[in-house]
Amino acid sequence: MRYGCVIPLTTEPDFVHWPARRRRPAVHEIVTRITRLRELSGATMTDDDVVVEGDSWGGFGQVRPPLGQWAEAGATWWVESWWDLPETAAGLAELRERIEAGPRRDLGG
């Protein structure tokens, strides 16, 4: 948290399952631990961000799970990362639609 941001990432113990899965309970646990450590040092999480990255599946805006559930786990930012974007006209059209829509504002941060 030295730079005011954390990107919690969890994976299976054997690290075979990549990309790593973002699990809300794990993110919540990480945020809780960081919050406690910050409190012990006399700091808060007030100006810090917790970034979760993921993919919208299906129609635009259908983030699975919904963004609100990630906010409840402690996330303040959602980063759209679509690593397997189809290299087709439809994939490019979807990418343009997401860019034109601009940032989502429903995480509370």
Secondary structure as UniProt FT lines:
FT   TURN            2..3
FT   STRAND          5..6
FT   TURN            13..14
FT   HELIX           24..40
FT   TURN            41..42
FT   TURN            46..47
FT   STRAND          49..54
FT   TURN            60..61
FT   HELIX           67..72
FT   TURN            73..74
FT   STRAND          77..80
FT   TURN            83..84
FT   HELIX           89..101
//
